[in-house]
Amino acid sequence: MKIATIMPLMFLLLSGTTQTIAQETPTQDEVARRLQGRMDELRTQMNEIQGELDALHGVNNLAEAVKDLKPVPQSLQTGAIERTMPPLPSAVQLTPEQQRMAVGKETAAYESFAEESEPVPRLYNAPLEATMPGFFVLPGTQTMMRINGLIKTDVMFDPRPAGLADSFIPSTIPIPQTTSTNNFNASIRESRFSADFRIPVSNIGMARTFIQFDFFGGNGATTPRLRHFYAQLHNVLVGQTNTVFMDPDAWPDIIEFQGPTSGLLARIPQVRYTFPLGKGFSAAVSVEQPSTDVSFSVNGSSAVPITPAPDGGLRVRYEGDRGHLYFSSILRELAVHMPVTGQQQSVLGWGLNLSSTWRVVGRDTLNYQVAYGNGIAKYTGDGFGLGLDAQPKSDVDLTLKALPTFAPWVSYQHNWTRSVRSSATFGLLQIQNTAFQPGTTYHKSTYSSANVIWNAYGSLSFGAEFMYGWVEQKNQEKANAPRLQFSGRYTFVKLHPNE
């Protein structure tokens, strides 16, 4: 066949094929409609499956409750793991005013070697730091969790006997003063372990469970000891934590474990309710486990302490731009079965406390506590366990008297650089004795310390501290002792990532 004939035939064949393909190829709009239809079918199937899962678990609003949660980003920061939490579900998010009333900027920024602020129960269960460093979401749940703690080694040197080996408590300095004997001690008992759980509860708020141990077990052993174990739903708390009478956010930046001789320090089983007052103010009331710290005897027969009523605590807190103010009170019934007669006697105990952490110049901070009351010795570092809440008035008048107690301390923190800081602290505890008490009874003591702390790398810090204690008995016999301490501390989570 000639080429002239073949070419027209091929042209006609190709033209027909092209028209057929063009007719069979769908347009872009048709493809989009088909894909959208398939997506709608898949979405319907997913909703049906989600409904079946919700019905199985008894949760109808799970998808709504977790819709705001996103994967938790993770970053490494100079020796410490830092995590930043995603936004909480809208049902439990705090307003800026609520967050500020619960935890002010300066309260969150204040850093101390003991980190006493981490366990503090707060209004609305607000986190100490809004980014919630160290928290992660447990897979398959809404529960956020942080495992934290610190590993601490204390190395102590006493030029002469200073009482307890691993806690500096001036009331334990021996009187009369014994012959000077050097004493060296090392301890890891202040190391801690904690777990913090937070669960958003729709239309109610945030639930928190916190547990913390250290290793100050009995008889000087390195065994676990429970410090905190409580649960708080929104503003209602049950469990064991710091008494309302104490302000842990004001605790000085010291290396030594015990702290000022007059420091209020007690962790007590309790029921507590916290509520806002507005304009930076909040309040809390508590019903706490009672404990009558009374010890005396008459004609060889000992008094038996009893607890006929719970202790009641009240505090008012103000969060300001430069720090916080804390005013608290405690009301107690101190009672004993009297020696010989066995009759019950009771007396009213009460206490008032004003404390604060306040930024004064630059980044420098002033911490203080001024406490006074009758029958509050058991809350103080030096007075605890000495039976000095109450005593009979005299040998001829065995009427029980709650002993007046004055307990102030002050501390100043100065930041030399971003990683080096120092604090100087002074405390005084004085208890008014009765004529009944023997001359060897504790009367008063002072505590002084100065330190330098270096944040070496991430969560690793080192510190050196010099302490000096002085104690006096009712008969005016005195003793004093210095101590030098070096400490290294590593925390699991760096709670102040900007420091």
KETIPA-649289 format. One record per residue (C-alpha): residue number from 0; x, y, z; residue in three letters. Coordinates in nm, 3 decimals. Example, Ala and Ser with C-alpha at 12.3 -4.5 7.8 and 13.67 -1.06 7.14 Angstrom:
2
- 0 1.230 -0.450 0.780 ALA
- 1 1.367 -0.106 0.714 SER
END
This chain:
499
- 0 0.000 0.000 0.000 MET
- 1 0.125 0.337 -0.086 LYS
- 2 0.239 0.581 0.186 ILE
- 3 -0.004 0.840 0.063 ALA
- 4 -0.287 0.603 0.139 THR
- 5 -0.152 0.478 0.475 ILE
- 6 -0.099 0.819 0.639 MET
- 7 -0.465 0.934 0.622 PRO
- 8 -0.582 0.602 0.765 LEU
- 9 -0.341 0.628 1.064 MET
- 10 -0.453 0.983 1.128 PHE
- 11 -0.818 0.879 1.141 LEU
- 12 -0.735 0.584 1.377 LEU
- 13 -0.537 0.799 1.621 LEU
- 14 -0.802 1.067 1.630 SER
- 15 -1.067 0.813 1.726 GLY
- 16 -0.850 0.667 2.001 THR
- 17 -0.772 1.009 2.148 THR
- 18 -1.138 1.096 2.162 GLN
- 19 -1.215 0.768 2.340 THR
- 20 -0.942 0.828 2.604 ILE
- 21 -1.056 1.185 2.658 ALA
- 22 -1.410 1.065 2.712 GLN
- 23 -1.303 0.795 2.968 GLU
- 24 -1.056 1.013 3.173 THR
- 25 -1.241 1.177 3.474 PRO
- 26 -1.199 1.548 3.542 THR
- 27 -1.022 1.692 3.854 GLN
- 28 -1.355 1.785 4.012 ASP
- 29 -1.484 1.432 3.969 GLU
- 30 -1.171 1.289 4.136 VAL
- 31 -1.210 1.531 4.429 ALA
- 32 -1.577 1.437 4.474 ARG
- 33 -1.492 1.067 4.477 ARG
- 34 -1.214 1.115 4.735 LEU
- 35 -1.438 1.329 4.953 GLN
- 36 -1.702 1.061 4.944 GLY
- 37 -1.453 0.797 5.053 ARG
- 38 -1.332 1.026 5.336 MET
- 39 -1.688 1.078 5.456 ASP
- 40 -1.741 0.704 5.463 GLU
- 41 -1.418 0.653 5.663 LEU
- 42 -1.512 0.933 5.906 ARG
- 43 -1.852 0.773 5.965 THR
- 44 -1.686 0.437 6.031 GLN
- 45 -1.435 0.598 6.272 MET
- 46 -1.713 0.772 6.465 ASN
- 47 -1.900 0.444 6.496 GLU
- 48 -1.588 0.269 6.625 ILE
- 49 -1.517 0.555 6.870 GLN
- 50 -1.873 0.535 7.000 GLY
- 51 -1.835 0.163 7.063 GLU
- 52 -1.506 0.222 7.249 LEU
- 53 -1.660 0.500 7.458 ASP
- 54 -1.952 0.278 7.549 ALA
- 55 -1.717 -0.001 7.652 LEU
- 56 -1.518 0.229 7.882 HIS
- 57 -1.814 0.429 8.010 GLY
- 58 -1.667 0.757 7.880 VAL
- 59 -1.881 0.948 7.631 ASN
- 60 -1.677 1.266 7.617 ASN
- 61 -1.324 1.125 7.597 LEU
- 62 -1.264 1.265 7.251 ALA
- 63 -1.378 1.609 7.363 GLU
- 64 -1.167 1.598 7.680 ALA
- 65 -0.843 1.517 7.500 VAL
- 66 -0.897 1.703 7.175 LYS
- 67 -0.648 1.974 7.278 ASP
- 68 -0.369 1.733 7.372 LEU
- 69 -0.076 1.711 7.133 LYS
- 70 0.239 1.500 7.135 PRO
- 71 0.481 1.605 7.406 VAL
- 72 0.800 1.753 7.263 PRO
- 73 1.124 1.655 7.432 GLN
- 74 1.456 1.840 7.441 SER
- 75 1.787 1.792 7.617 LEU
- 76 1.930 2.075 7.824 GLN
- 77 2.281 2.069 7.967 THR
- 78 2.263 1.760 8.182 GLY
- 79 1.890 1.764 8.261 ALA
- 80 1.586 1.632 8.078 ILE
- 81 1.328 1.903 8.025 GLU
- 82 0.977 1.846 7.888 ARG
- 83 0.719 2.106 7.802 THR
- 84 0.358 2.002 7.846 MET
- 85 0.094 2.060 7.577 PRO
- 86 -0.205 2.280 7.660 PRO
- 87 -0.447 2.128 7.907 LEU
- 88 -0.805 2.055 7.800 PRO
- 89 -1.004 2.379 7.796 SER
- 90 -1.234 2.250 8.073 ALA
- 91 -0.951 2.264 8.329 VAL
- 92 -0.730 2.544 8.200 GLN
- 93 -0.660 2.821 8.451 LEU
- 94 -0.710 3.184 8.364 THR
- 95 -0.405 3.412 8.394 PRO
- 96 -0.558 3.565 8.710 GLU
- 97 -0.610 3.223 8.869 GLN
- 98 -0.252 3.119 8.790 GLN
- 99 -0.113 3.446 8.928 ARG
- 100 -0.320 3.418 9.247 MET
- 101 -0.199 3.060 9.300 ALA
- 102 0.168 3.101 9.203 VAL
- 103 0.321 3.443 9.150 GLY
- 104 0.613 3.502 8.916 LYS
- 105 0.863 3.549 9.199 GLU
- 106 0.735 3.242 9.387 THR
- 107 0.795 3.029 9.079 ALA
- 108 1.138 3.184 9.014 ALA
- 109 1.275 3.149 9.370 TYR
- 110 1.537 2.873 9.383 GLU
- 111 1.657 2.698 9.697 SER
- 112 1.889 2.403 9.755 PHE
- 113 1.621 2.211 9.948 ALA
- 114 1.346 2.263 9.685 GLU
- 115 1.074 2.273 9.951 GLU
- 116 0.834 2.449 9.708 SER
- 117 0.778 2.147 9.481 GLU
- 118 0.543 1.951 9.715 PRO
- 119 0.334 2.257 9.818 VAL
- 120 -0.043 2.212 9.760 PRO
- 121 -0.165 2.518 9.570 ARG
- 122 -0.488 2.690 9.482 LEU
- 123 -0.659 2.512 9.188 TYR
- 124 -0.367 2.264 9.190 ASN
- 125 -0.177 2.518 8.982 ALA
- 126 0.171 2.398 8.879 PRO
- 127 0.472 2.573 9.030 LEU
- 128 0.594 2.640 8.676 GLU
- 129 0.343 2.683 8.394 ALA
- 130 0.551 2.479 8.146 THR
- 131 0.536 2.181 8.385 MET
- 132 0.894 2.060 8.321 PRO
- 133 0.944 1.686 8.350 GLY
- 134 0.578 1.587 8.306 PHE
- 135 0.468 1.339 8.040 PHE
- 136 0.133 1.185 7.946 VAL
- 137 0.090 0.820 8.037 LEU
- 138 0.001 0.634 7.715 PRO
- 139 -0.368 0.564 7.675 GLY
- 140 -0.471 0.796 7.962 THR
- 141 -0.521 1.162 8.047 GLN
- 142 -0.285 1.129 8.347 THR
- 143 0.026 1.347 8.348 MET
- 144 0.315 1.221 8.558 MET
- 145 0.654 1.347 8.675 ARG
- 146 0.914 1.127 8.844 ILE
- 147 1.150 1.352 9.037 ASN
- 148 1.392 1.349 9.325 GLY
- 149 1.741 1.442 9.420 LEU
- 150 2.058 1.256 9.507 ILE
- 151 2.256 1.444 9.771 LYS
- 152 2.580 1.371 9.952 THR
- 153 2.663 1.573 10.264 ASP
- 154 3.015 1.581 10.404 VAL
- 155 3.032 1.738 10.753 MET
- 156 3.318 1.833 10.982 PHE
- 157 3.278 1.931 11.350 ASP
- 158 3.576 2.085 11.535 PRO
- 159 3.400 1.987 11.858 ARG
- 160 3.079 1.789 11.940 PRO
- 161 2.779 1.956 11.774 ALA
- 162 2.498 1.717 11.863 GLY
- 163 2.340 1.507 11.591 LEU
- 164 2.581 1.390 11.324 ALA
- 165 2.375 1.462 11.010 ASP
- 166 2.139 1.741 11.122 SER
- 167 2.252 2.066 11.279 PHE
- 168 2.018 2.115 11.578 ILE
- 169 2.165 2.349 11.844 PRO
- 170 1.939 2.206 12.119 SER
- 171 2.134 1.877 12.089 THR
- 172 2.475 2.040 12.155 ILE
- 173 2.594 1.874 12.478 PRO
- 174 2.597 2.075 12.803 ILE
- 175 2.840 2.089 12.974 PRO
- 176 3.071 2.138 12.678 GLN
- 177 3.282 1.827 12.627 THR
- 178 3.648 1.815 12.535 THR
- 179 3.715 1.930 12.180 SER
- 180 3.712 1.630 11.949 THR
- 181 3.713 1.647 11.570 ASN
- 182 3.432 1.457 11.406 ASN
- 183 3.384 1.373 11.036 PHE
- 184 3.062 1.238 10.888 ASN
- 185 2.916 1.174 10.544 ALA
- 186 2.551 1.106 10.465 SER
- 187 2.309 1.056 10.175 ILE
- 188 1.998 1.049 10.396 ARG
- 189 1.862 1.377 10.257 GLU
- 190 1.827 1.222 9.910 SER
- 191 1.464 1.212 9.797 ARG
- 192 1.230 1.042 9.554 PHE
- 193 0.889 1.172 9.446 SER
- 194 0.608 1.102 9.202 ALA
- 195 0.359 1.371 9.095 ASP
- 196 0.035 1.278 8.914 PHE
- 197 -0.210 1.530 8.762 ARG
- 198 -0.540 1.437 8.601 ILE
- 199 -0.780 1.683 8.430 PRO
- 200 -1.136 1.629 8.553 VAL
- 201 -1.398 1.791 8.328 SER
- 202 -1.614 2.063 8.488 ASN
- 203 -1.432 2.024 8.820 ILE
- 204 -1.066 2.107 8.766 GLY
- 205 -0.734 1.937 8.818 MET
- 206 -0.672 1.640 9.046 ALA
- 207 -0.325 1.588 9.192 ARG
- 208 -0.163 1.304 9.383 THR
- 209 0.185 1.359 9.525 PHE
- 210 0.412 1.125 9.717 ILE
- 211 0.767 1.188 9.840 GLN
- 212 1.020 0.993 10.047 PHE
- 213 1.358 1.074 10.194 ASP
- 214 1.597 0.838 10.375 PHE
- 215 1.587 0.965 10.732 PHE
- 216 1.455 0.638 10.872 GLY
- 217 1.464 0.565 11.243 GLY
- 218 1.774 0.495 11.453 ASN
- 219 2.009 0.669 11.210 GLY
- 220 1.950 0.413 10.935 ALA
- 221 1.941 0.499 10.565 THR
- 222 1.586 0.373 10.520 THR
- 223 1.290 0.538 10.343 PRO
- 224 1.075 0.782 10.539 ARG
- 225 0.744 0.920 10.412 LEU
- 226 0.743 1.300 10.384 ARG
- 227 0.435 1.378 10.172 HIS
- 228 0.146 1.165 10.051 PHE
- 229 -0.172 1.351 9.961 TYR
- 230 -0.443 1.387 9.699 ALA
- 231 -0.609 1.714 9.605 GLN
- 232 -0.913 1.750 9.378 LEU
- 233 -0.945 2.112 9.271 HIS
- 234 -0.916 2.278 9.617 ASN
- 235 -0.996 1.991 9.856 VAL
- 236 -0.699 1.799 10.001 LEU
- 237 -0.668 1.481 10.206 VAL
- 238 -0.346 1.314 10.319 GLY
- 239 -0.013 1.412 10.474 GLN
- 240 0.177 1.727 10.387 THR
- 241 0.310 2.046 10.549 ASN
- 242 0.090 2.195 10.819 THR
- 243 -0.102 2.508 10.719 VAL
- 244 0.092 2.681 10.999 PHE
- 245 0.415 2.644 10.795 MET
- 246 0.519 2.839 10.485 ASP
- 247 0.753 2.614 10.281 PRO
- 248 0.779 2.871 9.999 ASP
- 249 0.971 3.096 10.242 ALA
- 250 1.225 2.828 10.341 TRP
- 251 1.579 2.973 10.324 PRO
- 252 1.832 2.871 10.061 ASP
- 253 2.050 2.659 10.290 ILE
- 254 2.254 2.344 10.234 ILE
- 255 2.207 2.191 10.579 GLU
- 256 1.903 1.965 10.624 PHE
- 257 1.737 2.091 10.943 GLN
- 258 1.734 2.466 10.888 GLY
- 259 1.694 2.751 11.139 PRO
- 260 1.649 2.656 11.502 THR
- 261 1.314 2.840 11.500 SER
- 262 1.188 2.722 11.162 GLY
- 263 0.829 2.592 11.158 LEU
- 264 0.857 2.249 11.001 LEU
- 265 0.594 1.976 11.038 ALA
- 266 0.426 1.736 10.795 ARG
- 267 0.091 1.622 10.933 ILE
- 268 -0.211 1.414 10.820 PRO
- 269 -0.493 1.659 10.749 GLN
- 270 -0.801 1.764 10.555 VAL
- 271 -0.767 2.105 10.389 ARG
- 272 -0.980 2.340 10.181 TYR
- 273 -0.826 2.628 9.986 THR
- 274 -1.028 2.910 9.829 PHE
- 275 -0.965 3.240 9.645 PRO
- 276 -1.031 3.580 9.800 LEU
- 277 -0.946 3.793 9.496 GLY
- 278 -0.683 4.056 9.411 LYS
- 279 -0.394 3.817 9.475 GLY
- 280 -0.531 3.685 9.806 PHE
- 281 -0.629 3.328 9.888 SER
- 282 -0.704 3.139 10.209 ALA
- 283 -0.699 2.785 10.344 ALA
- 284 -0.847 2.608 10.645 VAL
- 285 -0.739 2.269 10.776 SER
- 286 -0.822 2.006 11.033 VAL
- 287 -0.497 1.838 11.135 GLU
- 288 -0.382 1.542 11.341 GLN
- 289 -0.317 1.660 11.699 PRO
- 290 -0.005 1.581 11.899 SER
- 291 0.053 1.693 12.258 THR
- 292 0.430 1.721 12.302 ASP
- 293 0.436 1.724 12.684 VAL
- 294 0.677 1.534 12.910 SER
- 295 0.710 1.560 13.290 PHE
- 296 0.672 1.349 13.604 SER
- 297 0.558 1.396 13.963 VAL
- 298 0.693 1.170 14.238 ASN
- 299 0.828 0.930 13.978 GLY
- 300 0.497 0.902 13.793 SER
- 301 0.486 1.033 13.434 SER
- 302 0.217 1.238 13.269 ALA
- 303 0.036 1.072 12.977 VAL
- 304 -0.031 1.305 12.681 PRO
- 305 -0.372 1.275 12.515 ILE
- 306 -0.538 1.442 12.215 THR
- 307 -0.906 1.516 12.283 PRO
- 308 -0.955 1.739 11.975 ALA
- 309 -0.792 1.798 11.634 PRO
- 310 -0.571 2.096 11.562 ASP
- 311 -0.722 2.368 11.344 GLY
- 312 -0.520 2.576 11.099 GLY
- 313 -0.597 2.890 10.901 LEU
- 314 -0.380 3.086 10.659 ARG
- 315 -0.416 3.387 10.427 VAL
- 316 -0.169 3.425 10.139 ARG
- 317 -0.093 3.717 9.910 TYR
- 318 0.088 3.678 9.578 GLU
- 319 0.243 4.005 9.459 GLY
- 320 0.474 4.117 9.181 ASP
- 321 0.785 4.091 9.403 ARG
- 322 0.698 3.786 9.612 GLY
- 323 0.443 3.654 9.857 HIS
- 324 0.321 3.722 10.211 LEU
- 325 0.189 3.443 10.433 TYR
- 326 -0.011 3.486 10.753 PHE
- 327 -0.111 3.170 10.939 SER
- 328 -0.249 3.055 11.272 SER
- 329 -0.297 2.732 11.463 ILE
- 330 -0.539 2.644 11.744 LEU
- 331 -0.477 2.341 11.967 ARG
- 332 -0.606 2.166 12.279 GLU
- 333 -0.312 2.034 12.485 LEU
- 334 -0.416 1.770 12.736 ALA
- 335 -0.261 1.510 12.970 VAL
- 336 -0.363 1.256 13.228 HIS
- 337 -0.187 1.397 13.532 MET
- 338 0.061 1.183 13.728 PRO
- 339 -0.058 1.018 14.053 VAL
- 340 -0.420 1.138 14.029 THR
- 341 -0.483 1.038 13.668 GLY
- 342 -0.714 1.337 13.625 GLN
- 343 -0.733 1.502 13.285 GLN
- 344 -0.603 1.855 13.245 GLN
- 345 -0.610 2.058 12.926 SER
- 346 -0.501 2.401 12.816 VAL
- 347 -0.548 2.607 12.499 LEU
- 348 -0.252 2.629 12.262 GLY
- 349 -0.234 2.882 11.980 TRP
- 350 0.017 3.035 11.741 GLY
- 351 0.052 3.316 11.484 LEU
- 352 0.304 3.332 11.202 ASN
- 353 0.402 3.591 10.941 LEU
- 354 0.648 3.485 10.671 SER
- 355 0.754 3.590 10.325 SER
- 356 0.992 3.558 10.033 THR
- 357 1.034 3.902 9.875 TRP
- 358 1.266 4.026 9.600 ARG
- 359 1.436 4.341 9.726 VAL
- 360 1.726 4.455 9.502 VAL
- 361 1.797 4.314 9.158 GLY
- 362 1.757 3.937 9.193 ARG
- 363 1.835 3.940 9.567 ASP
- 364 1.569 3.794 9.797 THR
- 365 1.475 3.847 10.161 LEU
- 366 1.317 3.553 10.346 ASN
- 367 1.182 3.571 10.699 TYR
- 368 0.949 3.420 10.957 GLN
- 369 0.815 3.571 11.279 VAL
- 370 0.611 3.326 11.487 ALA
- 371 0.475 3.356 11.841 TYR
- 372 0.230 3.156 12.048 GLY
- 373 0.161 2.936 12.348 ASN
- 374 0.225 2.565 12.311 GLY
- 375 0.380 2.563 11.962 ILE
- 376 0.728 2.425 12.046 ALA
- 377 0.657 2.099 11.863 LYS
- 378 0.646 2.284 11.529 TYR
- 379 0.999 2.425 11.566 THR
- 380 1.328 2.266 11.465 GLY
- 381 1.491 2.289 11.808 ASP
- 382 1.180 2.243 12.024 GLY
- 383 1.038 1.930 11.860 PHE
- 384 1.040 1.622 12.081 GLY
- 385 1.151 1.800 12.401 LEU
- 386 0.807 1.793 12.567 GLY
- 387 0.788 2.174 12.581 LEU
- 388 0.436 2.244 12.455 ASP
- 389 0.307 2.272 12.814 ALA
- 390 0.424 2.218 13.171 GLN
- 391 0.286 2.255 13.528 PRO
- 392 0.324 2.605 13.671 LYS
- 393 0.515 2.507 13.989 SER
- 394 0.571 2.228 14.238 ASP
- 395 0.279 2.350 14.449 VAL
- 396 0.056 2.446 14.156 ASP
- 397 0.035 2.164 13.904 LEU
- 398 -0.202 2.352 13.677 THR
- 399 -0.098 2.296 13.316 LEU
- 400 0.040 2.599 13.129 LYS
- 401 0.104 2.629 12.754 ALA
- 402 0.459 2.765 12.725 LEU
- 403 0.504 3.098 12.542 PRO
- 404 0.731 3.050 12.240 THR
- 405 0.904 3.311 12.022 PHE
- 406 1.042 3.184 11.690 ALA
- 407 1.184 3.433 11.436 PRO
- 408 1.442 3.384 11.161 TRP
- 409 1.568 3.591 10.866 VAL
- 410 1.770 3.503 10.555 SER
- 411 1.914 3.702 10.265 TYR
- 412 1.997 3.548 9.926 GLN
- 413 2.239 3.723 9.689 HIS
- 414 2.308 3.613 9.332 ASN
- 415 2.670 3.673 9.228 TRP
- 416 2.620 3.537 8.875 THR
- 417 2.354 3.330 8.696 ARG
- 418 2.511 3.015 8.841 SER
- 419 2.661 3.128 9.175 VAL
- 420 2.466 3.254 9.476 ARG
- 421 2.502 3.289 9.854 SER
- 422 2.272 3.313 10.155 SER
- 423 2.318 3.425 10.515 ALA
- 424 2.064 3.306 10.776 THR
- 425 2.003 3.375 11.143 PHE
- 426 1.738 3.220 11.370 GLY
- 427 1.636 3.245 11.737 LEU
- 428 1.409 3.021 11.943 LEU
- 429 1.313 3.113 12.299 GLN
- 430 1.071 2.927 12.526 ILE
- 431 0.949 3.075 12.853 GLN
- 432 1.001 2.813 13.123 ASN
- 433 0.791 2.760 13.436 THR
- 434 0.912 2.731 13.795 ALA
- 435 0.824 2.360 13.784 PHE
- 436 1.085 2.273 13.521 GLN
- 437 1.436 2.171 13.633 PRO
- 438 1.737 2.393 13.566 GLY
- 439 1.867 2.167 13.289 THR
- 440 1.557 2.235 13.073 THR
- 441 1.611 2.391 12.731 TYR
- 442 1.549 2.767 12.732 HIS
- 443 1.674 2.921 12.405 LYS
- 444 1.912 2.877 12.114 SER
- 445 2.041 3.055 11.805 THR
- 446 2.140 2.939 11.458 TYR
- 447 2.368 3.116 11.209 SER
- 448 2.485 3.006 10.866 SER
- 449 2.649 3.139 10.552 ALA
- 450 2.702 2.955 10.224 ASN
- 451 2.802 2.966 9.861 VAL
- 452 2.618 2.753 9.604 ILE
- 453 2.735 2.680 9.250 TRP
- 454 2.504 2.544 8.981 ASN
- 455 2.784 2.363 8.797 ALA
- 456 2.600 2.197 8.509 TYR
- 457 2.229 2.149 8.446 GLY
- 458 2.087 1.972 8.750 SER
- 459 2.424 1.931 8.922 LEU
- 460 2.501 2.176 9.206 SER
- 461 2.764 2.202 9.477 PHE
- 462 2.764 2.403 9.798 GLY
- 463 2.972 2.487 10.103 ALA
- 464 2.821 2.617 10.427 GLU
- 465 2.947 2.727 10.767 PHE
- 466 2.709 2.695 11.064 MET
- 467 2.731 2.809 11.422 TYR
- 468 2.489 2.713 11.699 GLY
- 469 2.447 2.832 12.056 TRP
- 470 2.217 2.690 12.325 VAL
- 471 2.124 2.793 12.680 GLU
- 472 1.942 2.606 12.957 GLN
- 473 1.705 2.746 13.219 LYS
- 474 1.994 2.754 13.471 ASN
- 475 2.192 2.972 13.224 GLN
- 476 2.441 2.698 13.143 GLU
- 477 2.551 2.743 12.779 LYS
- 478 2.729 2.566 12.497 ALA
- 479 2.814 2.638 12.134 ASN
- 480 2.951 2.455 11.834 ALA
- 481 3.043 2.522 11.469 PRO
- 482 3.003 2.291 11.170 ARG
- 483 3.140 2.300 10.817 LEU
- 484 2.948 2.118 10.546 GLN
- 485 3.010 2.043 10.179 PHE
- 486 2.729 1.903 9.962 SER
- 487 2.676 1.779 9.609 GLY
- 488 2.325 1.748 9.469 ARG
- 489 2.179 1.616 9.143 TYR
- 490 1.808 1.652 9.070 THR
- 491 1.622 1.428 8.827 PHE
- 492 1.432 1.723 8.675 VAL
- 493 1.565 2.079 8.663 LYS
- 494 1.271 2.279 8.800 LEU
- 495 1.426 2.616 8.714 HIS
- 496 1.536 2.575 8.352 PRO
- 497 1.620 2.943 8.314 ASN
- 498 1.863 2.947 8.608 GLU
END
